[in-house]
Every structure is written in structure tokens, then in C-alpha cells.
Amino acid sequence: MDIAIKFCGLTRPQDIDAAIAADARYVGFVFFPKSPRHVTLDQARALALSVPPGVAKVALTVDADDAALRALLAEVPVDILQLHGHESPARVAEVRARFGLPVMKALGIADADDLAQIDAYQGVADQLLIDAKPPKGADLPGGNGLSFDWRLLAGRKYWTRPWMLAGGLTPDNVAEAVRLTGARQVDVSSGVEGAPGVKDARRMVDFAAALNPA
């Protein structure tokens, strides 16, 4: 099916190796202290420098201000900024213009009403990440292992930006999620972990195999 995979929340050198072995098209690093996948700038720099050419390095931030983004980009060589907070369309456009990198905006979906926000963001973001909306009061904006009704995305062919499906994906359900949504790109974090923040290399390979069986 040639579905592009983003493995997010990588924290260790062996995670990079496992992602590459599973034919990752993107790898993601989380810069959010509340997350069990949070990495420091020094850790992220070492990881990013080990990523081979052709694999996009994504920095996940949550409502980061310009100073934080500037500090991150001064230390860590990344290719895409993923905005996973409450950033407005104006803020997305501002970040994209100010820092000169493609921007991926994460949008939380729980029901059909949440789809309306996509129109507001697809004019300013380079890519959209369609994720499950976190439960009320949750500490994390993503990586909660929750999914949403994938049928909400069926037939959504009119979006003008590339988009990526996230939220509760695992080796066991990702093929069905792609079948129902028509997604050509998928993002996984907790679904390939043995413990919070600890990736499981076998599950990463199984995730890829479920999408692109031999």
C-alpha cells in the first residue's frame, strides 16, 4: 500500500535503528516535559544526527513561544515543526514564516463537529495530523493511546494539504484504520511501546508489516 509511517516519541539510539529498520519516512522527537517521551535538546541533537538522509526529522512542540523554538532549532537539526497545542491558524502561519520550516499542525477529533477546524488550518499548515482529541483534563495533547471513529474521515478527498492519521494506532488495527479513512500517512507512538516512552522494536516492525506486508 506504500503508506508512509511516522514513529513519534523516540528517545533512544536503538529507537532510531528500529524506526529505520521498519522503513520509517518520519521520526518524531517530543519537546514537552509532561510527556514520558520528552527529550532534552542535547538528547534530541544526538538522535537527530544519527538519522539517515531521506527520513524527515520532526520536532513536536506544544504552544511553544518563539524563544523556545529558536533555542530548539539552534541545537537540533530538524526538518518539520509539529505544533501539537492550541496554536491558532494565525500562529501556525507566523511560525511557518518566521522559522522557514514546514509546519505540521495536529488537530484533535472526537466527533463530526471537530472536522470544521480542518478548513481553517489547511490554508496555513504544510501538513495536518488528524489525532484523537484528548480527554478533558488530560496532561498530554497526544500519545494517550486513544482513537476516534475513523469513519468520520471516510471520503474526505477534498483536503488540500497532505494529512496523517494518528491516535490509538497499533499493529493490530492500523490496516483497518487505513482502509476506513484512506490515509496515506500514519503516526504511531504509544501503540509500539512496551512501556510509556519505551519503544519496542518488534512492535515497530510488526506495525510496518501490517501496512506493507511482504
One Martini backbone bead per residue (centre of mass of N, CA, C, O) as a GRO file, in nm:
protein
  214
    1MET     BB    1   0.051   0.066  -0.008
    2ASP     BB    2   0.250   0.286   0.068
    3ILE     BB    3   0.279   0.381   0.376
    4ALA     BB    4   0.355   0.636   0.571
    5ILE     BB    5   0.578   0.652   0.856
    6LYS     BB    6   0.548   0.773   1.199
    7PHE     BB    7   0.775   0.781   1.458
    8CYS     BB    8   0.704   0.874   1.785
    9GLY     BB    9   0.892   0.933   2.066
   10LEU     BB   10   1.197   0.922   2.053
   11THR     BB   11   1.484   0.835   2.298
   12ARG     BB   12   1.675   0.623   2.146
   13PRO     BB   13   1.902   0.485   1.942
   14GLN     BB   14   1.736   0.216   1.895
   15ASP     BB   15   1.489   0.361   1.779
   16ILE     BB   16   1.613   0.450   1.518
   17ASP     BB   17   1.688   0.172   1.413
   18ALA     BB   18   1.397   0.060   1.415
   19ALA     BB   19   1.271   0.268   1.225
   20ILE     BB   20   1.449   0.204   0.981
   21ALA     BB   21   1.376  -0.101   0.966
   22ALA     BB   22   1.057   0.008   0.927
   23ASP     BB   23   1.052   0.240   0.708
   24ALA     BB   24   1.069   0.524   0.787
   25ARG     BB   25   0.975   0.866   0.698
   26TYR     BB   26   0.946   0.941   1.009
   27VAL     BB   27   1.071   1.125   1.299
   28GLY     BB   28   0.997   1.185   1.651
   29PHE     BB   29   1.027   1.465   1.882
   30VAL     BB   30   0.972   1.546   2.224
   31PHE     BB   31   0.883   1.886   2.361
   32PHE     BB   32   0.745   1.777   2.666
   33PRO     BB   33   0.772   1.737   3.000
   34LYS     BB   34   0.500   1.560   3.054
   35SER     BB   35   0.628   1.354   2.881
   36PRO     BB   36   0.771   1.030   2.850
   37ARG     BB   37   0.911   1.147   2.558
   38HIS     BB   38   1.096   1.344   2.654
   39VAL     BB   39   1.355   1.564   2.529
   40THR     BB   40   1.639   1.700   2.511
   41LEU     BB   41   1.843   1.879   2.321
   42ASP     BB   42   2.083   1.686   2.341
   43GLN     BB   43   1.937   1.427   2.277
   44ALA     BB   44   1.814   1.515   2.006
   45ARG     BB   45   2.070   1.575   1.856
   46ALA     BB   46   2.191   1.290   1.860
   47LEU     BB   47   1.954   1.157   1.717
   48ALA     BB   48   1.935   1.333   1.458
   49LEU     BB   49   2.234   1.268   1.358
   50SER     BB   50   2.144   0.947   1.307
   51VAL     BB   51   1.974   1.023   1.072
   52PRO     BB   52   1.909   0.950   0.768
   53PRO     BB   53   1.872   1.027   0.471
   54GLY     BB   54   1.513   1.069   0.392
   55VAL     BB   55   1.442   1.128   0.695
   56ALA     BB   56   1.218   1.294   0.877
   57LYS     BB   57   1.250   1.550   1.121
   58VAL     BB   58   1.043   1.587   1.414
   59ALA     BB   59   0.911   1.858   1.610
   60LEU     BB   60   0.739   1.843   1.912
   61THR     BB   61   0.514   2.098   2.013
   62VAL     BB   62   0.361   2.307   2.291
   63ASP     BB   63   0.302   2.622   2.284
   64ALA     BB   64   0.548   2.758   2.166
   65ASP     BB   65   0.768   2.995   2.169
   66ASP     BB   66   1.009   3.161   2.006
   67ALA     BB   67   1.239   3.098   2.203
   68ALA     BB   68   1.205   2.790   2.204
   69LEU     BB   69   1.236   2.748   1.898
   70ARG     BB   70   1.512   2.877   1.868
   71ALA     BB   71   1.664   2.685   2.060
   72LEU     BB   72   1.602   2.426   1.916
   73LEU     BB   73   1.717   2.504   1.624
   74ALA     BB   74   2.012   2.558   1.731
   75GLU     BB   75   2.051   2.232   1.815
   76VAL     BB   76   1.832   2.091   1.618
   77PRO     BB   77   1.809   1.896   1.326
   78VAL     BB   78   1.524   1.980   1.156
   79ASP     BB   79   1.235   1.964   0.916
   80ILE     BB   80   0.983   1.971   1.125
   81LEU     BB   81   0.704   2.136   1.268
   82GLN     BB   82   0.507   2.032   1.545
   83LEU     BB   83   0.184   2.144   1.636
   84HIS     BB   84   0.023   2.034   1.964
   85GLY     BB   85  -0.171   2.261   2.043
   86HIS     BB   86  -0.346   2.590   2.049
   87GLU     BB   87  -0.281   2.687   1.778
   88SER     BB   88  -0.344   2.914   1.563
   89PRO     BB   89  -0.353   2.997   1.241
   90ALA     BB   90  -0.173   3.248   1.285
   91ARG     BB   91   0.056   3.099   1.432
   92VAL     BB   92   0.129   2.903   1.211
   93ALA     BB   93   0.206   3.117   1.002
   94GLU     BB   94   0.424   3.251   1.173
   95VAL     BB   95   0.613   3.010   1.209
   96ARG     BB   96   0.659   2.950   0.912
   97ALA     BB   97   0.782   3.234   0.844
   98ARG     BB   98   1.003   3.267   1.074
   99PHE     BB   99   1.155   2.958   1.040
  100GLY     BB  100   1.148   2.804   0.749
  101LEU     BB  101   0.946   2.563   0.807
  102PRO     BB  102   0.764   2.313   0.805
  103VAL     BB  103   0.416   2.261   0.907
  104MET     BB  104   0.255   2.061   1.158
  105LYS     BB  105  -0.087   2.022   1.241
  106ALA     BB  106  -0.262   1.935   1.520
  107LEU     BB  107  -0.587   1.761   1.536
  108GLY     BB  108  -0.869   1.713   1.728
  109ILE     BB  109  -1.090   1.421   1.731
  110ALA     BB  110  -1.444   1.317   1.815
  111ASP     BB  111  -1.631   1.462   1.599
  112ALA     BB  112  -1.780   1.615   1.334
  113ASP     BB  113  -1.737   1.910   1.441
  114ASP     BB  114  -1.412   1.895   1.432
  115LEU     BB  115  -1.370   1.921   1.114
  116ALA     BB  116  -1.389   2.234   1.066
  117GLN     BB  117  -1.086   2.312   1.140
  118ILE     BB  118  -0.943   2.222   0.883
  119ASP     BB  119  -1.004   2.469   0.703
  120ALA     BB  120  -0.836   2.675   0.880
  121TYR     BB  121  -0.543   2.510   0.843
  122GLN     BB  122  -0.486   2.431   0.533
  123GLY     BB  123  -0.380   2.734   0.458
  124VAL     BB  124  -0.107   2.723   0.674
  125ALA     BB  125  -0.029   2.432   0.649
  126ASP     BB  126   0.155   2.161   0.521
  127GLN     BB  127   0.034   1.976   0.749
  128LEU     BB  128  -0.182   1.721   0.887
  129LEU     BB  129  -0.282   1.598   1.215
  130ILE     BB  130  -0.507   1.338   1.284
  131ASP     BB  131  -0.641   1.322   1.603
  132ALA     BB  132  -0.720   1.247   1.911
  133LYS     BB  133  -0.898   1.376   2.146
  134PRO     BB  134  -0.843   1.465   2.445
  135PRO     BB  135  -0.926   1.439   2.744
  136LYS     BB  136  -1.050   1.597   2.991
  137GLY     BB  137  -0.757   1.695   3.170
  138ALA     BB  138  -0.525   1.618   3.012
  139ASP     BB  139  -0.174   1.630   2.991
  140LEU     BB  140  -0.195   1.523   2.696
  141PRO     BB  141  -0.239   1.593   2.348
  142GLY     BB  142  -0.092   1.313   2.309
  143GLY     BB  143  -0.023   0.975   2.349
  144ASN     BB  144  -0.297   0.813   2.480
  145GLY     BB  145  -0.420   0.567   2.302
  146LEU     BB  146  -0.641   0.707   2.128
  147SER     BB  147  -0.934   0.696   1.945
  148PHE     BB  148  -1.154   0.729   1.668
  149ASP     BB  149  -1.393   0.764   1.431
  150TRP     BB  150  -1.284   0.682   1.120
  151ARG     BB  151  -1.549   0.737   0.948
  152LEU     BB  152  -1.523   1.052   0.945
  153LEU     BB  153  -1.294   1.030   0.696
  154ALA     BB  154  -1.456   0.930   0.483
  155GLY     BB  155  -1.409   1.082   0.172
  156ARG     BB  156  -1.173   1.308   0.229
  157LYS     BB  157  -1.065   1.454  -0.072
  158TYR     BB  158  -1.059   1.789  -0.037
  159TRP     BB  159  -0.803   1.818   0.081
  160THR     BB  160  -0.506   2.029   0.030
  161ARG     BB  161  -0.345   1.860   0.239
  162PRO     BB  162  -0.146   1.672   0.381
  163TRP     BB  163  -0.214   1.374   0.580
  164MET     BB  164  -0.230   1.232   0.921
  165LEU     BB  165  -0.276   0.948   1.111
  166ALA     BB  166  -0.392   0.934   1.453
  167GLY     BB  167  -0.468   0.744   1.725
  168GLY     BB  168  -0.445   0.428   1.853
  169LEU     BB  169  -0.229   0.288   1.698
  170THR     BB  170  -0.161  -0.048   1.578
  171PRO     BB  171  -0.076  -0.349   1.451
  172ASP     BB  172  -0.392  -0.446   1.466
  173ASN     BB  173  -0.543  -0.157   1.332
  174VAL     BB  174  -0.407   0.001   1.092
  175ALA     BB  175  -0.531  -0.127   0.839
  176GLU     BB  176  -0.824  -0.046   0.905
  177ALA     BB  177  -0.779   0.258   0.925
  178VAL     BB  178  -0.692   0.291   0.630
  179ARG     BB  179  -0.947   0.174   0.499
  180LEU     BB  180  -1.151   0.389   0.624
  181THR     BB  181  -0.979   0.670   0.546
  182GLY     BB  182  -0.732   0.678   0.324
  183ALA     BB  183  -0.465   0.686   0.437
  184ARG     BB  184  -0.103   0.765   0.360
  185GLN     BB  185  -0.053   0.843   0.667
  186VAL     BB  186   0.118   0.753   0.980
  187ASP     BB  187   0.097   0.771   1.346
  188VAL     BB  188   0.320   0.648   1.611
  189SER     BB  189   0.364   0.555   1.967
  190SER     BB  190   0.222   0.382   2.201
  191GLY     BB  191   0.161   0.131   1.995
  192VAL     BB  192   0.508   0.071   2.017
  193GLU     BB  193   0.509  -0.003   2.329
  194GLY     BB  194   0.613  -0.146   2.645
  195ALA     BB  195   0.635   0.147   2.764
  196PRO     BB  196   0.635   0.452   2.860
  197GLY     BB  197   0.874   0.569   2.624
  198VAL     BB  198   0.920   0.257   2.520
  199LYS     BB  199   1.028   0.108   2.259
  200ASP     BB  200   0.934  -0.163   2.031
  201ALA     BB  201   1.084  -0.318   1.777
  202ARG     BB  202   0.876  -0.539   1.705
  203ARG     BB  203   0.627  -0.349   1.683
  204MET     BB  204   0.740  -0.176   1.456
  205VAL     BB  205   0.760  -0.400   1.246
  206ASP     BB  206   0.462  -0.491   1.265
  207PHE     BB  207   0.339  -0.226   1.175
  208ALA     BB  208   0.464  -0.224   0.892
  209ALA     BB  209   0.358  -0.507   0.802
  210ALA     BB  210   0.052  -0.432   0.815
  211LEU     BB  211   0.082  -0.227   0.567
  212ASN     BB  212   0.346  -0.390   0.415
  213PRO     BB  213   0.327  -0.672   0.303
  214ALA     BB  214   0.516  -0.930   0.153
   0.00000   0.00000   0.00000
